Amino acid sequence: MEEVVILIMALLFFAFLGLGVYVTVKAVGAARRGVDRTITQARRTVEDTTLRAKSYGQPGMGGELAQLRLSLRTSMRATQEALSTGVASDASLTESLALFERLSEYGHQLDDELRRLERDPDKERAAGSIPELRERTEQVVSSADSLRWAARDRARKFADDDLASLSEQIRMESGALRHWAAVEPEPGQEQDPARQNGATTGAEQNWPRTAGTGPGKSEENSGSTAQPGPQAITGRDPNVPTAYPWQKAPRPESTT
């Protein structure tokens, strides 16, 4: 039993030891890659600054070669960054990125050739090869710019389509939230004349008739310009005496 416990403890010890070694190696590798990336970026920044200074401050063949190298490096770096960023959200850029990798091989060869030409002691022969190198540089830069702008236009088109679709959905949702707007008229909008006439007629039919206006009165006596509706004709009660406005009220008879 004790041997089994010792064996298990030994296995656990070696497992933890191996895990610690693996983690240490990964951490050292990540730190080394970070240092190498920092050194490469710093070296690239120094080279770009030097090329920019030569292109503006050094006349003749040296300044022209520096200008060619600077334009080549700037275009290739911008295209690589645009494609690497876009391929994460658009898988169709994978083929474009593969084409750029092939183009990068020619770009690196051209940059190395321009660098060697800067240090060539035969300045006359080096100056004679500048037109051909300029043409090649412009071709590589044009191809890189074409890939970069095509990727940007594609991303912009997708963004515009998404924005248009989102705007349409928001418009429909806003209309659904304002569902009462289809029932109530907006301010300043006239109502239907038939509905207005119907409402007025119904109001006139519900008005109470005054005591002095009857079916036998004319429009001049009643003083109303509205046409009354049809009235039922009934006979007069003979037991109720007719009252006229000029008659006086009868006096009550004396009981004495």
Disulfide bonds with the S-S distance in Angstrom:
none
